[in-house]
Amino acid sequence: MAIDQLQQGQAKRLSLLWLWLQQDETRLAALMVCQKVMQQQGITDWLISAGFIRNLIWDNLHSMTSQPLNDIDVIYWRDNNPSSAEDQAIEALLVKQIALPWSVKNQARMHLRNGDMPYISCADAMSFWPEKQTAIGVKLASIDDLTSAEFQLQVTSVFGLSCLFDLSLSPNPKRDKAIFNHRVSQKGWLIHYSKLLVTE
């Protein structure tokens, strides 16, 4: 495939993702609130990740109404205070803005739980997640400067958007495949999303 066709495909997927987010009032509100709180905290490396985006894409590709959010995974990376206390403080600020099931984790300490070398960014941390399709995150960023009221969507997808839009479900080679298999079974993705196909 020619490079310009690849770029057109990527642009189309990004446009669809932005459209679907704008049509989902809860997700859009969560993005706006998170942008505000993270800016106030001086945190620039942050994303709302995992099922927040993965499930939105799968729901739309299956022509399904978006399911209620069980949790909203907010990840950030800041190594000057990698404590769970800061996570809880940020969660409290988010809940104060909008009562949603926030789950905030500083990726500067999550390597300890996973037995990895220290992560150097949110993208680096996501590159170790068990399935490729979950390693995606989004955030809103000011278009011009911090005083701008206009925002643009920023997408970080470690393994690219095509693996989400082609309805594949594949293990991350950095992780034991048994973890992937357990999650596929536990989450019930293949039952809930009938078009998904497990691939390598």
Secondary structure, 3 states (H helix, E strand, C coil): CCHHHHHHHHHHHHHHHHHHHHHCHHHHHHHHHHHHHHHHCCCCCEEEECHHHHHHHHHHHCCCCCCCCCCEEEEECCCCCCCHHHHHHHHHHHHHHCCCCEEEEEHHHHHHHHCCCCCCCHHHHHCCCCEHHHCEEEEEEECCCCCCCCEEEEEEECCCCHHHHCCEECECCCCCHHHHHHHHHHHCHHHHCCCCEECC
